[in-house]
Amino acid sequence: MCKGKKVFCASCCSLKCKLLYMDRKEARVCVICHSVLMNVAQPREQRRVWFADGILPNGEVADAAKLTTNGTSSTGTLAVSHDPVKPVTTSPLPDETDISLFSGSITQVGSPVGSAMNLIPEDGLPPILISTGVKGDYAVEEKPSQISVMQQLEDGGPDPLVFVLNANLLSMVKIVNYVNRKCWCFTTKGMHAVGQSEIVILLQCLPDEKCLPKDIFNHFVQLYRDALAGNVVGNLGHSFFSQSFLGSKEHGGFLYVTCTYQSLQDLVLPTPPYLFGILIQKWETPWAKVFPIRLMLRLGAEYRLYPCPLFSVRFRKPLFGETGHTIMNLLADFRNYQYTLPVVQGLVVDMEVRKTSIKIPSNRYNEMMKAMNKSNEHVLAGGACFNEKADSHLVCVQNDDGNYQTQAISIHNQPRKVTGASFFVFSGALKSSSGYLAKSSIVEDGVMVQITAENMDALRQALREMKDFTITCGKADAEDPQEHIHIQWVDDDKNVNKGVISPIDGKSMESITSVKIFHGSEYKANGKVIRWTEVFFLENDDQHSCLSDPADHSRLTEHIAKAFCLALCPHLKLLKEDGMTKLGLRVTLDSDQVGYQAGSNGQPLPSQYMNDLDSALVPVIHGGACQLSEGPIVMELIFYILENIA
C-alpha cells in the first residue's frame, strides 16, 4: 500500500519518501507520488525573510548580526534577500508565530518581492511565507506547489499559511471546522492602509477539494484596487463579479456583514475593524443593492443562524427569484437602481405586545431630516438597521410561487420579547370617516402604519422639532386597550470603531466618531508612500462649532496632515524598517493648551524624528489655535507607510 493513501501491489510501491503527515518518516509510495514529491522537494529559488523589529515570532530578541544583510540592517517588517542554495522546507509556520508581526509589506532589501499590484500568477498560487526550519527565520517561496500547500492545510497546524498578494497586502489561509462545517478561512491584512475594513471569507469546502480556491485572492486584490480609488465596502455593502467565480457564473458577488451574535471560535481574525463576506447568487444581487438587510436575515432563516451565517456555500439554490409583487417595488427602484429606501444609521424598530417603537438616535437628526425632506408628502418610509437589542427579527421569505410571506428568526434558546423589523412606512391616506384612529400591520419584514393626513402633518412637525410622537391605533370608539406606535429620539448612536485602538498609546477609539480620508495627503520618498487615511474626533460633539467656519476645520486638518507627511518623508524608509508602519498624530487645540503627540505601536515616536516634526507642526497648530471660537478640539490623524507599488 502507498502511504500517499493509494493501494498498489508491492512491485508498484517499492519506492520510499519522507512524508510530512508521518512526521517525515520514510514510507513506501507509488511511482506517481514519488515523482510528485521529488519535484516538490527540489531546491528552488527562495527569498530569506527576517522580522525587522528584531523581535522573533516567539517573542525573543534576534541576534543583530543575523539581522544584517549586505552591511545594511534589515529591520523592515519583512526583509528579503536571495538565497538559492538552501532548499526550501515546506513545514507550516511554527506554533508561536504571531501573525500580527506581518505588516503586509516587504522591504526592498536584496531583491524585493515585486512592485506589481497583483502577484497572483494565472497558472499557480501567489508567493507564500514559509519556515526555513530555523526558529524565527522565514522565506518567501515563489510559485508554491498546490499539492504541498494542500497537504499543509489539510494537516491543520495551529497557524495559517500566509500568501503575499502584493507588497502591501497579505492573505492568511487556514482550513477550520466552523459550526460543524469544514471551511476555508481567508483573512486579509493590509486593507486598513487604504481605508477599507479587513475582510474575512469563510468558504465551505467541497467534498474531496484538491485545489485552493484562489479566486478569493483575486477578489481581495480587486477590493484593494477599489479602495485605492476611494470605493470601499462597509457593513451590508456588496461587491459583484463580472465573470465566472469559484466555478460558476451563477455566483453574483459578496454581501458584507459585521459579526454580532455569531461564533468566532477557531477563526483567523484580523485587527478590527473587519467584515465577513458572504457569497451570494446572481438572483440575490438586486436585494444586496436595494435592501441588503432583507437578504442578510433571509440567509439567517435558511441556515437557522441568527442573524445570518458567516460562512458561504457554493452552488446553492438562490433564496430570491423574479422580484414580483413586493411592497419594495413602491419604495425602491429595481429597474435602474436610481433610488432606494433611506436608512438612518442607528435607527431601529422594536416590536412588542401592543407596542411598536421607532427609535432614532439624537445624533442622526440631520440624516432623518434629509430622508423626510426627500419623501412624498403622503408617505414617510425608511429602512431600519439590524436591532442588536432585539432577541428576534422579522424575515421576508419568497415562496416557490414567487409570493412573499413573513416569518421570524430568533436567538437560539431565548424567549421572544422584542422583535426587530427591517423598515417602516407611514401612509397619510386614512380617511377620518373610516372610524379608525390609525391602522398598524406587519407587511413582509416591516411595519405599515396608516394615519390621517392631519396626523401625518403632526408627525412631520414633531420630527422637525426633535420631539417624541405617539400614534394610537384601532377604532375610534374602542374600549379595549389600543396598540401604540412610538416615534422616539434616543441616546446618540455610538456603535462605531469597535475594537479599534490608537497607535499612539493604545487608547480605545470605540464609540469615537471618525472620518475616512480618500484622495487625501499622500507623499512618496525612497520607494515608500505615506498616506493619511482617517481622522478621529476625540472631543467636542459638534466639531464644527469650534472654528468660525466648517471649511476652516477641514482646511486645518489637511494642513496638519500635509505638514506631518512632509516632515517624515526623509525618514519613511527608516520608520518602516523599524516596524513603524501605522502612525498616529493627536492634536490638541485649546485656548490655554496647544500641542501634539505622535506615536506608533503604542509608543511615542523616537526623539530623532521630533525636531523635524516640531519645525513642521508647531506653526500650523498655533495658527489653528488662533481660529478657535471656543474649544477644545482634540483630534487624532492616522497615517500608513506603504511600499510604492504600480
C-alpha positions as CSV (number, residue, x, y, z in Angstrom):
1,M,0.0,0.0,0.0
2,C,1.2,3.5,-0.9
3,K,1.4,5.7,2.2
4,G,0.3,8.6,-0.1
5,K,-3.1,6.9,0.6
6,K,-3.4,4.8,-2.5
7,V,-3.5,1.0,-2.9
8,F,-1.0,-0.8,-5.2
9,C,0.8,-4.1,-5.4
10,A,4.3,-4.4,-3.8
11,S,6.3,-4.1,-7.0
12,C,4.5,-0.8,-8.0
13,C,5.0,0.5,-4.5
14,S,8.7,-0.1,-3.9
15,L,10.0,3.5,-3.7
16,K,10.3,5.4,-0.5
17,C,9.9,9.0,0.6
18,K,9.8,11.1,3.8
19,L,6.1,12.0,4.4
20,L,5.0,15.1,6.2
21,Y,1.9,13.6,7.8
22,M,4.1,10.8,9.3
23,D,6.5,13.3,10.9
24,R,8.9,12.9,8.0
25,K,9.4,9.2,8.5
26,E,10.3,7.2,5.3
27,A,7.4,5.1,3.9
28,R,6.6,3.3,0.7
29,V,5.0,5.3,-2.1
30,C,3.9,4.6,-5.6
31,V,5.8,5.8,-8.7
32,I,3.4,8.7,-9.3
33,C,3.5,10.0,-5.7
34,H,7.3,9.6,-5.7
35,S,7.7,11.7,-8.8
36,V,5.5,14.5,-7.4
37,L,7.2,14.5,-4.0
38,M,10.6,14.6,-5.6
39,N,9.6,17.7,-7.7
40,V,8.3,19.4,-4.6
41,A,11.5,18.7,-2.7
42,Q,13.8,20.1,-5.5
43,P,15.9,23.1,-4.4
44,R,14.0,26.2,-5.6
45,E,15.0,29.9,-5.7
46,Q,13.8,31.4,-2.4
47,R,14.0,34.6,-0.5
48,R,15.0,34.8,3.1
49,V,12.8,36.8,5.4
50,W,13.6,38.3,8.8
51,F,11.4,40.1,11.2
52,A,12.7,43.6,11.2
53,D,12.0,45.0,14.6
54,G,14.4,42.4,15.9
55,I,11.5,40.5,17.7
56,L,11.1,36.9,16.6
57,P,7.6,35.4,16.5
58,N,8.3,33.6,19.8
59,G,9.0,37.0,21.4
60,E,12.8,36.5,21.6
61,V,15.1,39.3,20.5
62,A,17.1,38.3,17.5
63,D,20.8,38.4,17.1
64,A,21.6,41.7,15.4
65,A,24.4,40.1,13.4
66,K,21.9,37.7,11.8
67,L,19.6,40.6,11.0
68,T,22.1,42.2,8.8
69,T,22.5,41.7,5.1
70,N,24.8,43.4,2.6
71,G,26.0,45.6,5.5
72,T,22.5,47.1,6.0
73,S,20.4,46.4,9.0
74,S,17.3,44.6,7.5
75,T,14.9,45.9,10.1
76,G,11.9,46.3,7.8
77,T,8.9,44.3,8.7
78,L,9.9,41.7,6.2
79,A,13.4,41.9,4.8
80,V,14.0,39.9,1.7
81,S,17.2,38.6,0.1
82,H,18.0,35.8,-2.4
83,D,19.5,32.5,-1.1
84,P,19.2,30.0,-4.0
85,V,21.4,27.4,-2.2
86,K,19.4,26.3,0.8
87,P,16.5,24.1,-0.2
88,V,13.0,25.3,0.7
89,T,11.3,23.5,3.5
90,T,7.5,23.1,3.4
91,S,6.7,22.9,7.1
92,P,3.9,25.2,8.3
93,L,4.6,28.3,10.3
94,P,5.6,27.4,13.9
95,D,3.1,27.3,16.8
96,E,4.3,30.5,18.3
97,T,4.1,32.6,15.1
98,D,2.3,35.9,15.8
99,I,0.5,36.9,12.6
100,S,0.3,40.5,13.9
101,L,4.0,40.7,13.1
102,F,3.3,40.5,9.4
103,S,2.7,44.1,8.5
104,G,1.5,43.4,5.0
105,S,4.6,44.9,3.3
106,I,8.0,43.8,2.1
107,T,11.1,46.0,2.4
108,Q,13.3,46.3,-0.6
109,V,16.5,44.7,0.8
110,G,18.3,42.5,-1.7
111,S,15.6,41.5,-4.2
112,P,12.1,42.8,-3.5
113,V,9.1,40.5,-3.8
114,G,7.9,42.8,-6.7
115,S,6.1,46.1,-7.1
116,A,3.2,44.8,-9.1
117,M,-0.4,45.4,-7.8
118,N,-1.2,41.7,-8.3
119,L,1.4,38.9,-7.6
120,I,-1.1,36.1,-8.3
121,P,0.1,34.1,-11.4
122,E,-2.5,32.8,-13.8
123,D,-1.4,29.3,-13.6
124,G,-0.5,29.0,-9.9
125,L,-0.5,30.4,-6.4
126,P,0.9,33.7,-5.1
127,P,4.2,33.7,-3.2
128,I,3.9,32.2,0.3
129,L,5.8,32.8,3.6
130,I,7.3,29.6,4.8
131,S,9.6,28.4,7.6
132,T,13.2,27.7,6.7
133,G,13.5,25.4,9.7
134,V,15.5,28.0,11.7
135,K,13.5,29.4,14.5
136,G,12.2,32.9,13.7
137,D,13.5,32.7,10.1
138,Y,11.1,32.8,7.2
139,A,11.3,32.6,3.4
140,V,9.1,33.8,0.5
141,E,8.6,30.9,-1.8
142,E,7.6,31.8,-5.4
143,K,5.0,29.6,-7.2
144,P,4.3,27.2,-4.3
145,S,3.1,23.7,-5.3
146,Q,-0.7,23.2,-5.0
147,I,0.0,19.7,-3.6
148,S,2.4,20.9,-1.0
149,V,0.0,23.7,0.1
150,M,-3.0,21.4,0.3
151,Q,-1.1,18.9,2.3
152,Q,0.0,21.6,4.8
153,L,-3.6,23.0,5.1
154,E,-5.1,19.5,5.4
155,D,-2.6,18.6,8.2
156,G,-4.2,21.6,10.1
157,G,-1.4,23.1,12.1
158,P,-2.3,25.9,14.6
159,D,-1.1,28.7,12.2
160,P,-2.4,29.7,8.9
161,L,-0.4,29.9,5.6
162,V,0.4,33.5,4.7
163,F,0.2,34.4,1.0
164,V,1.7,37.7,-0.4
165,L,-0.9,39.2,-2.8
166,N,1.1,42.4,-3.3
167,A,3.9,44.1,-1.4
168,N,1.2,45.8,0.9
169,L,-1.4,43.1,1.1
170,L,-1.3,39.6,2.7
171,S,-3.9,36.9,3.0
172,M,-3.9,34.2,5.7
173,V,-5.5,30.9,4.8
174,K,-6.5,28.0,7.1
175,I,-8.9,25.1,7.0
176,V,-11.2,25.3,10.0
177,N,-14.1,23.4,11.5
178,Y,-16.7,26.1,11.9
179,V,-20.2,25.2,13.2
180,N,-19.7,21.6,12.2
181,R,-18.7,22.6,8.6
182,K,-15.2,22.2,7.1
183,C,-14.4,25.7,5.8
184,W,-11.6,27.6,4.1
185,C,-10.8,30.7,6.2
186,F,-9.4,33.5,4.1
187,T,-8.3,36.7,6.0
188,T,-6.8,39.9,4.7
189,K,-4.0,42.0,6.3
190,G,-3.3,45.4,4.7
191,M,-6.7,46.7,3.8
192,H,-6.7,49.3,6.6
193,A,-4.0,51.2,5.0
194,V,-6.3,52.0,2.0
195,G,-9.3,52.9,4.2
196,Q,-11.0,49.5,3.9
197,S,-12.1,47.2,6.7
198,E,-10.1,43.9,6.7
199,I,-12.1,41.1,5.1
200,V,-12.7,37.5,6.3
201,I,-14.3,34.9,4.0
202,L,-15.4,31.5,5.3
203,L,-16.0,29.2,2.4
204,Q,-17.4,25.8,2.9
205,C,-15.1,23.1,1.5
206,L,-16.3,21.0,-1.4
207,P,-16.1,17.2,-0.9
208,D,-12.6,16.0,-1.9
209,E,-11.5,19.5,-2.9
210,K,-7.9,19.3,-4.3
211,C,-7.1,22.9,-5.1
212,L,-7.1,26.1,-3.0
213,P,-9.9,28.4,-4.4
214,K,-7.6,31.2,-5.5
215,D,-10.5,33.3,-7.0
216,I,-10.7,34.7,-3.4
217,F,-7.2,36.1,-3.7
218,N,-8.1,37.9,-7.0
219,H,-11.2,39.4,-5.4
220,F,-9.1,40.6,-2.4
221,V,-6.8,42.4,-4.9
222,Q,-9.8,43.9,-6.7
223,L,-11.2,45.2,-3.3
224,Y,-7.8,46.7,-2.6
225,R,-7.8,48.5,-6.0
226,D,-11.3,49.8,-5.5
227,A,-10.3,51.1,-2.0
228,L,-7.3,53.0,-3.5
229,A,-9.8,54.6,-5.9
230,G,-12.0,55.6,-2.9
231,N,-14.6,52.9,-3.3
232,V,-14.9,50.9,-0.1
233,V,-17.4,48.4,1.2
234,G,-18.9,48.7,4.7
235,N,-21.5,46.8,6.7
236,L,-24.3,45.5,4.4
237,G,-22.2,46.6,1.4
238,H,-21.6,44.5,-1.6
239,S,-19.1,43.7,-4.3
240,F,-20.1,41.9,-7.6
241,F,-18.3,39.6,-10.1
242,S,-18.1,40.4,-13.8
243,Q,-17.3,36.9,-14.8
244,S,-17.5,33.3,-13.6
245,F,-16.3,33.0,-10.0
246,L,-15.5,29.9,-8.0
247,G,-16.6,27.7,-10.8
248,S,-20.0,29.2,-11.5
249,K,-21.5,32.1,-13.5
250,E,-24.4,32.0,-11.0
251,H,-22.2,33.3,-8.2
252,G,-23.1,37.0,-8.1
253,G,-20.8,38.6,-5.5
254,F,-20.4,39.1,-1.8
255,L,-22.6,40.7,0.8
256,Y,-20.5,42.1,3.7
257,V,-21.7,41.9,7.3
258,T,-20.3,42.7,10.8
259,C,-20.3,39.9,13.3
260,T,-23.0,40.3,16.1
261,Y,-24.2,37.0,17.7
262,Q,-22.3,34.5,15.6
263,S,-19.5,32.3,16.9
264,L,-15.9,33.3,16.1
265,Q,-14.3,30.2,17.6
266,D,-11.1,28.9,15.8
267,L,-11.2,31.6,13.1
268,V,-8.2,33.6,11.9
269,L,-9.3,37.1,12.7
270,P,-7.6,40.4,11.7
271,T,-7.2,43.6,13.7
272,P,-10.6,45.4,13.9
273,P,-12.5,46.7,12.1
274,Y,-13.2,43.8,9.8
275,L,-16.2,42.4,7.8
276,F,-17.3,38.9,6.8
277,G,-18.0,38.4,3.1
278,I,-21.0,36.0,2.3
279,L,-21.2,34.6,-1.2
280,I,-24.5,35.4,-2.9
281,Q,-26.2,34.2,-6.1
282,K,-26.9,36.3,-9.2
283,W,-30.6,36.3,-8.4
284,E,-29.9,37.8,-5.0
285,T,-27.8,40.7,-6.2
286,P,-30.8,43.1,-6.6
287,W,-31.6,42.7,-2.9
288,A,-27.9,43.3,-2.0
289,K,-28.2,46.6,-3.9
290,V,-31.6,47.8,-2.8
291,F,-32.4,46.3,0.6
292,P,-29.5,44.2,1.9
293,I,-30.9,43.6,5.4
294,R,-33.6,41.5,3.9
295,L,-31.1,39.3,2.2
296,M,-28.9,39.0,5.3
297,L,-31.9,37.9,7.5
298,R,-33.2,35.5,4.8
299,L,-29.8,33.8,4.8
300,G,-30.1,33.5,8.6
301,A,-33.5,31.8,8.3
302,E,-32.2,29.4,5.6
303,Y,-29.3,28.2,7.8
304,R,-31.0,28.7,11.2
305,L,-28.3,31.0,12.4
306,Y,-29.1,34.4,14.0
307,P,-29.0,36.9,12.4
308,C,-27.1,35.3,9.5
309,P,-24.4,32.7,8.7
310,L,-20.8,33.9,8.4
311,F,-19.9,31.1,6.0
312,S,-20.5,30.8,2.3
313,V,-21.9,27.8,0.3
314,R,-21.1,27.4,-3.4
315,F,-23.6,26.2,-6.0
316,R,-26.6,26.7,-3.6
317,K,-30.2,27.5,-4.7
318,P,-30.9,31.2,-4.7
319,L,-33.2,32.5,-2.0
320,F,-34.9,35.0,-4.2
321,G,-36.2,34.8,-7.8
322,E,-38.0,37.3,-10.0
323,T,-38.8,40.4,-7.9
324,G,-42.6,40.0,-8.4
325,H,-45.1,41.7,-6.2
326,T,-43.4,43.2,-3.1
327,I,-44.0,46.5,-1.3
328,M,-40.4,47.3,-2.1
329,N,-41.4,47.9,-5.7
330,L,-43.1,51.1,-4.4
331,L,-40.2,52.2,-2.2
332,A,-37.1,51.4,-4.3
333,D,-36.1,51.3,-8.0
334,F,-35.4,47.7,-9.0
335,R,-35.0,48.6,-12.7
336,N,-32.3,51.3,-12.8
337,Y,-31.3,51.5,-9.1
338,Q,-31.7,55.3,-9.0
339,Y,-33.2,55.4,-5.6
340,T,-33.8,53.1,-2.6
341,L,-35.3,53.2,0.9
342,P,-33.3,55.8,3.0
343,V,-31.6,54.2,6.1
344,V,-30.8,56.4,9.0
345,Q,-27.7,55.0,10.8
346,G,-28.6,53.5,14.2
347,L,-32.4,53.7,13.7
348,V,-34.2,50.5,14.9
349,V,-37.8,49.3,15.1
350,D,-38.8,47.4,18.3
351,M,-42.0,45.4,18.2
352,E,-43.5,44.2,21.5
353,V,-47.1,43.3,22.5
354,R,-49.4,46.2,21.6
355,K,-46.4,48.5,21.2
356,T,-44.1,49.4,18.4
357,S,-41.2,51.8,18.9
358,I,-39.2,53.5,16.1
359,K,-36.0,54.7,17.9
360,I,-34.0,57.4,16.2
361,P,-30.5,58.3,17.7
362,S,-30.3,62.0,18.6
363,N,-27.0,62.5,16.7
364,R,-28.8,61.4,13.4
365,Y,-31.2,64.3,13.3
366,N,-29.7,65.7,10.0
367,E,-29.9,62.2,8.4
368,M,-33.6,61.9,9.5
369,M,-34.4,65.4,8.1
370,K,-32.7,64.6,4.8
371,A,-34.8,61.3,4.5
372,M,-38.0,63.1,5.4
373,N,-37.5,66.1,3.0
374,K,-36.9,63.7,0.1
375,S,-40.1,61.7,0.8
376,N,-43.5,62.0,-0.8
377,E,-45.8,64.3,1.3
378,H,-48.3,61.5,1.8
379,V,-45.8,58.7,2.6
380,L,-42.9,58.6,5.1
381,A,-40.8,55.5,4.8
382,G,-37.4,54.4,6.0
383,G,-35.2,51.3,6.4
384,A,-34.1,50.2,9.8
385,C,-30.7,48.8,11.0
386,F,-30.3,45.4,12.5
387,N,-31.5,45.7,16.0
388,E,-28.9,44.1,18.3
389,K,-31.0,44.7,21.4
390,A,-33.9,42.6,20.0
391,D,-34.0,38.8,20.5
392,S,-35.7,38.1,17.2
393,H,-36.3,39.7,13.8
394,L,-38.9,39.6,11.1
395,V,-37.8,37.8,7.9
396,C,-39.3,38.0,4.4
397,V,-39.4,34.7,2.5
398,Q,-40.2,34.4,-1.2
399,N,-42.1,31.1,-1.9
400,D,-41.6,28.9,-4.9
401,D,-44.6,30.6,-6.5
402,G,-42.9,34.0,-6.2
403,N,-45.1,35.4,-3.4
404,Y,-43.7,36.9,-0.2
405,Q,-44.5,35.9,3.3
406,T,-43.5,36.9,6.8
407,Q,-41.5,34.7,9.2
408,A,-39.3,35.4,12.2
409,I,-36.0,34.1,13.4
410,S,-34.7,34.4,17.0
411,I,-31.6,33.8,19.1
412,H,-31.4,30.1,19.9
413,N,-33.0,29.1,23.3
414,Q,-34.1,32.6,24.1
415,P,-37.7,33.7,24.7
416,R,-39.0,36.3,22.2
417,K,-39.8,39.6,23.9
418,V,-38.6,42.2,21.4
419,T,-38.8,41.6,17.6
420,G,-37.0,43.8,15.2
421,A,-38.4,45.0,11.9
422,S,-36.5,46.0,8.7
423,F,-38.4,49.1,7.7
424,F,-41.4,51.3,8.5
425,V,-44.0,53.0,6.2
426,F,-46.4,55.8,7.3
427,S,-49.2,56.4,4.8
428,G,-51.3,59.5,5.3
429,A,-54.2,58.3,3.2
430,L,-56.5,57.1,6.0
431,K,-59.9,58.9,5.9
432,S,-61.3,60.4,9.1
433,S,-64.6,58.9,8.2
434,S,-63.2,55.3,8.3
435,G,-63.8,55.1,12.1
436,Y,-60.2,54.3,12.8
437,L,-57.7,56.5,14.6
438,A,-54.9,54.6,12.8
439,K,-54.1,51.2,11.4
440,S,-51.0,49.1,12.0
441,S,-49.9,45.9,10.2
442,I,-46.9,43.8,9.5
443,V,-46.0,43.8,5.8
444,E,-43.3,41.4,4.7
445,D,-40.4,42.2,7.1
446,G,-41.6,45.7,8.1
447,V,-44.3,47.7,9.7
448,M,-47.0,49.7,7.8
449,V,-49.0,52.4,9.7
450,Q,-51.9,54.1,8.1
451,I,-52.7,57.5,9.6
452,T,-54.8,60.6,8.6
453,A,-53.4,63.5,6.7
454,E,-53.6,65.6,9.9
455,N,-51.7,63.0,11.8
456,M,-49.0,62.9,9.1
457,D,-48.5,66.7,9.3
458,A,-48.3,66.5,13.1
459,L,-45.7,63.6,12.9
460,R,-43.5,65.5,10.4
461,Q,-43.7,68.6,12.6
462,A,-42.7,66.6,15.7
463,L,-39.7,65.1,13.8
464,R,-38.6,68.6,12.7
465,E,-38.7,69.8,16.3
466,M,-37.0,66.6,17.5
467,K,-39.9,65.7,19.8
468,D,-41.3,62.3,20.6
469,F,-44.6,61.4,19.0
470,T,-47.2,58.7,19.7
471,I,-49.9,57.3,17.4
472,T,-52.8,55.3,18.8
473,C,-54.1,52.6,16.6
474,G,-57.5,51.0,16.4
475,K,-61.2,52.0,16.2
476,A,-62.1,55.5,17.5
477,D,-64.8,54.1,19.7
478,A,-63.0,51.0,21.0
479,E,-62.9,50.4,24.7
480,D,-60.2,47.7,24.7
481,P,-56.5,48.6,25.2
482,Q,-55.1,50.1,22.0
483,E,-51.8,49.4,20.1
484,H,-49.4,52.4,20.2
485,I,-46.7,53.4,17.8
486,H,-44.0,55.5,19.5
487,I,-41.5,57.6,17.5
488,Q,-38.7,58.3,20.0
489,W,-35.5,60.3,19.9
490,V,-33.0,58.2,21.9
491,D,-29.3,58.4,23.0
492,D,-26.6,59.1,20.4
493,D,-25.6,56.2,18.2
494,K,-22.0,55.4,19.2
495,N,-21.8,51.9,17.7
496,V,-18.6,52.8,15.8
497,N,-15.0,51.7,15.8
498,K,-15.5,48.6,17.9
499,G,-12.1,47.1,19.0
500,V,-10.1,50.0,17.4
501,I,-7.2,51.4,19.4
502,S,-4.8,54.3,19.0
503,P,-1.3,53.6,17.6
504,I,0.0,56.3,19.9
505,D,-0.8,54.9,23.3
506,G,-3.3,52.0,22.8
507,K,-6.2,54.3,23.9
508,S,-9.6,52.7,22.9
509,M,-11.3,54.5,20.0
510,E,-14.5,52.6,20.5
511,S,-17.6,54.9,20.1
512,I,-15.4,57.8,18.9
513,T,-16.6,59.4,15.6
514,S,-14.1,59.2,12.8
515,V,-14.0,60.1,9.1
516,K,-12.2,58.1,6.4
517,I,-9.9,60.1,4.2
518,F,-9.8,59.2,0.5
519,H,-7.6,61.1,-2.1
520,G,-6.1,62.9,0.9
521,S,-2.4,63.7,1.6
522,E,-0.1,61.1,0.1
523,Y,3.7,61.7,-0.3
524,K,6.4,59.4,-1.8
525,A,10.1,59.1,-1.0
526,N,12.7,56.3,-1.3
527,G,10.2,53.8,-2.8
528,K,7.8,54.4,0.1
529,V,4.5,56.2,0.4
530,I,2.9,57.8,3.5
531,R,-0.9,58.0,3.3
532,W,-3.3,59.9,5.6
533,T,-6.3,57.6,6.0
534,E,-8.5,58.7,8.8
535,V,-9.2,61.3,11.4
536,F,-10.9,60.7,14.9
537,F,-12.6,63.5,16.8
538,L,-11.8,62.8,20.4
539,E,-13.5,65.8,22.0
540,N,-16.4,68.1,21.2
541,D,-19.6,66.6,19.9
542,D,-20.2,69.3,17.3
543,Q,-16.7,69.7,15.9
544,H,-17.6,72.4,13.5
545,S,-18.8,74.8,16.2
546,C,-15.3,75.3,17.5
547,L,-14.0,77.1,14.4
548,S,-15.5,80.1,12.8
549,D,-16.3,78.3,9.6
550,P,-16.7,74.5,8.9
551,A,-14.4,74.9,5.9
552,D,-11.7,76.1,8.3
553,H,-11.8,72.9,10.2
554,S,-11.3,70.8,7.1
555,R,-8.6,73.1,5.9
556,L,-6.7,73.0,9.2
557,T,-6.9,69.2,9.3
558,E,-5.5,69.0,5.8
559,H,-2.7,71.4,6.6
560,I,-1.7,69.4,9.7
561,A,-1.7,66.1,7.7
562,K,0.4,67.7,5.0
563,A,2.9,69.1,7.5
564,F,3.2,65.7,9.2
565,C,3.8,63.8,5.9
566,L,6.4,66.3,4.6
567,A,8.3,66.2,7.9
568,L,8.5,62.4,7.9
569,C,9.2,61.9,4.1
570,P,13.0,61.8,4.6
571,H,12.5,59.2,7.3
572,L,10.0,56.8,5.7
573,K,12.5,54.1,4.9
574,L,13.9,54.1,8.4
575,L,10.5,54.2,10.1
576,K,9.3,51.3,8.0
577,E,12.5,49.3,8.7
578,D,11.8,49.9,12.4
579,G,8.3,48.4,12.0
580,M,6.5,51.7,12.5
581,T,4.1,51.4,9.5
582,K,0.9,52.8,11.3
583,L,1.4,56.2,12.8
584,G,-0.9,58.4,14.9
585,L,-0.9,62.1,15.4
586,R,-3.1,63.5,18.2
587,V,-3.5,67.3,18.1
588,T,-5.0,69.4,21.0
589,L,-6.2,72.9,20.3
590,D,-7.5,74.9,23.3
591,S,-7.3,78.4,24.5
592,D,-4.8,77.5,27.2
593,Q,-3.2,74.3,25.8
594,V,-1.9,73.7,22.3
595,G,0.2,70.6,21.4
596,Y,0.5,67.2,19.8
597,Q,1.6,63.6,20.4
598,A,2.9,61.3,17.7
599,G,3.4,57.6,18.1
600,S,3.3,54.1,16.6
601,N,2.8,50.6,18.1
602,G,1.6,52.1,21.3
603,Q,4.8,54.1,21.9
604,P,5.8,57.7,21.3
605,L,7.9,58.3,18.1
606,P,11.7,58.2,18.9
607,S,13.3,61.6,19.6
608,Q,15.3,61.5,16.4
609,Y,12.1,62.4,14.4
610,M,10.8,65.1,16.8
611,N,12.9,68.1,15.6
612,D,11.6,67.8,12.0
613,L,8.0,67.3,13.4
614,D,8.3,70.4,15.7
615,S,9.5,72.6,12.9
616,A,6.7,71.5,10.6
617,L,3.7,71.1,13.0
618,V,4.1,73.9,15.6
619,P,3.5,76.8,13.3
620,V,0.4,75.1,11.7
621,I,-1.1,74.1,15.1
622,H,-0.6,77.5,16.6
623,G,-2.2,79.1,13.5
624,G,-5.2,76.8,14.0
625,A,-5.5,77.7,17.7
626,C,-5.9,81.4,16.7
627,Q,-9.0,80.4,14.7
628,L,-10.8,78.9,17.7
629,S,-14.1,80.5,18.6
630,E,-14.5,78.1,21.6
631,G,-12.7,74.9,22.5
632,P,-11.2,72.5,22.9
633,I,-10.6,70.4,19.7
634,V,-8.8,67.1,20.1
635,M,-8.4,65.0,17.0
636,E,-6.2,62.1,16.0
637,L,-5.0,61.6,12.5
638,I,-3.9,58.1,11.2
639,F,-1.2,57.5,8.6
640,Y,0.3,54.4,7.0
641,I,3.7,53.9,5.4
642,L,3.5,51.6,2.4
643,E,5.6,50.3,-0.5
644,N,5.1,52.3,-3.7
645,I,3.5,49.7,-6.0
646,A,2.3,50.0,-9.5
